[in-house]
């Protein structure tokens, strides 16, 4: 029986960003340097496949530092942690490695600089997300006000409306954030924005690639985890830019074939913490059912690389 033809539009760039790649390397190098087990506070990145692979190599994932023994190294996730966490690790004389993405660290430094200048911060982010928790935890309680939507801006009660600055979570929707920033600037004309946009290059590039694919694809599949903010934003971007059906899948087994039906074109991308092996798994699943033609849609070329922390480059 002949297979129906299907065009797969493959987004480029997609998948791992430099910060995720660095964080995974940090865990692998730490295991080589100190041996197993190495503890990791929170998932190093939001992807079950990656976490399971590192767990198999000897990493132990915990939610809080109190779950770690004093005599084993601990790694802080790529999302960043409140200042209190490394302070506690130092107090316990633990070996620790900070795998916070350098672009998240940039936002932390920015918040600290504005705080020292006497400004109260407004953070555009998702309540409870590890990156938001980590960034807000850089400053004393009450110094960072969180907004998630344009409606939140209307109810904001700052200490002094004339002394405000804003920062953003790095993995947000580029378009949604613009609306919140516009609302902040309209209500607080003196508010100070970042010198350079906080949303990271990888988030922006992956969303741009989906925007290019969405108008010509009947469906878009985003390979990523349900707790991955940047992956969930890609689903939303696909739906808002002309694609009638946009779905998040962790693995090929999650594809809803009944919903897709006899489709003629599908866009495929992956969140910044999803490995390419999972993208290939999804493509192979389509090849098993359709006569597939793959067309890569490239909107940017990435060549960013971040060094691992010095502690991992020094002899044990």
BAZA-629808 format. One record per residue (C-alpha): x, y, z. Coordinates in steps of 0.25 Angstrom, whole numbers. Layout:
- X|Y|Z
...
REM end
This chain:
- 0|0|0
- 6|13|-4
- 8|24|6
- 2|38|5
- 12|49|2
- 16|58|14
- 25|70|15
- 32|73|28
- 36|87|30
- 48|86|39
- 51|98|47
- 65|104|48
- 70|107|58
- 63|97|68
- 67|89|80
- 79|91|89
- 84|105|92
- 98|109|97
- 93|110|111
- 86|96|111
- 98|90|104
- 108|96|115
- 99|92|127
- 99|77|122
- 114|78|120
- 116|83|134
- 109|71|140
- 117|61|131
- 130|68|134
- 127|68|149
- 124|53|149
- 137|51|142
- 145|60|151
- 139|55|165
- 132|42|161
- 117|38|165
- 109|43|171
- 108|57|168
- 96|64|173
- 88|74|164
- 78|84|170
- 66|84|162
- 65|78|148
- 78|83|141
- 69|86|129
- 55|84|126
- 55|71|118
- 52|57|124
- 61|50|113
- 73|58|117
- 71|57|132
- 69|42|131
- 82|40|123
- 90|48|134
- 83|40|145
- 88|28|138
- 102|33|138
- 102|36|153
- 95|50|155
- 85|50|167
- 74|61|165
- 68|68|177
- 59|80|179
- 66|86|191
- 80|87|196
- 76|81|209
- 74|68|202
- 89|68|198
- 101|63|207
- 112|72|211
- 123|63|205
- 118|62|190
- 118|73|180
- 105|80|176
- 101|87|163
- 91|98|162
- 82|97|149
- 83|106|137
- 71|113|141
- 78|120|153
- 76|120|168
- 73|131|179
- 85|136|185
- 82|129|198
- 85|115|192
- 100|118|189
- 101|125|202
- 96|112|209
- 105|103|201
- 117|112|205
- 113|112|220
- 113|97|219
- 126|97|212
- 121|89|200
- 127|88|187
- 117|94|177
- 117|98|162
- 107|108|157
- 102|104|144
- 93|117|142
- 92|121|128
- 101|133|125
- 89|140|119
- 81|138|132
- 93|143|140
- 93|155|132
- 78|158|136
- 83|155|151
- 94|166|150
- 85|176|143
- 75|174|155
- 86|176|165
- 91|189|158
- 77|195|157
- 75|192|172
- 88|198|176
- 83|211|168
- 71|211|177
- 61|206|167
- 50|195|170
- 50|184|160
- 38|179|152
- 40|165|146
- 32|160|134
- 31|145|136
- 23|133|140
- 20|131|155
- 27|119|161
- 36|117|149
- 51|113|154
- 57|125|146
- 47|135|152
- 49|129|166
- 64|130|164
- 64|144|158
- 54|150|169
- 63|143|179
- 75|152|176
- 69|164|183
- 63|166|197
- 48|162|198
- 39|173|192
- 49|179|183
- 44|171|171
- 30|172|167
- 25|161|157
- 15|163|145
- 11|152|136
- 1|159|128
- -3|173|123
- -15|173|133
- -5|171|144
- 2|184|141
- -11|192|144
- -11|186|158
- 3|188|161
- 6|196|174
- 21|201|174
- 28|208|185
- 31|220|176
- 25|220|162
- 37|229|157
- 48|219|162
- 45|207|154
- 53|198|145
- 48|185|138
- 54|171|134
- 49|159|128
- 50|144|128
- 59|140|117
- 49|129|111
- 36|137|109
- 28|140|96
- 35|151|89
- 21|157|84
- 14|155|98
- 25|162|105
- 25|174|96
- 10|177|100
- 14|176|115
- 26|185|113
- 17|195|105
- 7|195|117
- 18|197|127
- 24|209|119
- 10|215|117
- 7|214|132
- 21|217|137
- 27|227|127
- 40|228|135
- 42|213|136
- 56|208|131
- 57|196|122
- 69|187|120
- 81|192|111
- 79|180|103
- 66|171|102
- 66|160|113
- 59|150|104
- 71|141|100
- 75|140|86
- 71|125|85
- 57|128|90
- 56|139|79
- 62|130|68
- 53|118|71
- 41|127|71
- 45|133|58
- 46|120|51
- 33|115|56
- 27|128|50
- 33|125|37
- 27|111|36
- 13|114|42
- 6|120|30
- 10|108|21
- 8|96|31
- -5|90|34
- 1|86|48
- 13|89|56
- 19|79|66
- 28|85|77
- 38|74|83
- 39|78|98
- 35|76|112
- 22|81|118
- 30|89|129
- 39|96|118
- 35|110|117
- 41|113|104
- 35|100|98
- 21|104|102
- 23|118|96
- 27|111|83
- 13|104|83
- 6|118|85
- 15|125|74
- 10|114|64
- -4|115|68
- -4|131|67
- 3|131|54
- -6|124|44
- -5|109|48
- -18|103|52
- -12|91|60
- 0|93|69
- 4|81|79
- 15|79|89
- 21|65|89
- 32|60|98
- 34|47|90
- 29|41|77
- 20|33|85
- 12|45|89
- 8|49|75
- -7|50|73
- -8|43|60
- -24|43|60
- -24|58|61
- -14|60|50
- -22|50|40
- -18|50|26
- -9|63|27
- 0|68|15
- 9|77|23
- 15|78|37
- 25|87|43
- 35|82|54
- 43|89|64
- 49|87|78
- 50|95|90
- 64|99|95
- 65|88|105
- 61|76|95
- 72|68|89
- 73|66|74
- 71|50|76
- 57|53|80
- 54|61|67
- 60|50|59
- 51|40|66
- 39|49|62
- 43|50|48
- 45|34|47
- 31|33|53
- 25|41|41
- 34|33|31
- 28|20|36
- 14|26|32
- 16|35|21
- 24|37|8
- 32|49|15
- 40|60|8
- 48|69|18
- 50|83|16
- 58|91|25
- 54|105|28
- 66|113|33
- 64|127|39
- 77|129|47
- 90|122|49
- 95|121|63
- 110|119|67
- 109|123|82
- 117|115|92
- 119|117|107
- 131|113|115
- 129|103|127
- 132|109|140
- 147|110|144
- 145|100|156
- 143|89|145
- 155|93|137
- 165|92|149
- 171|79|153
- 163|71|164
REM end
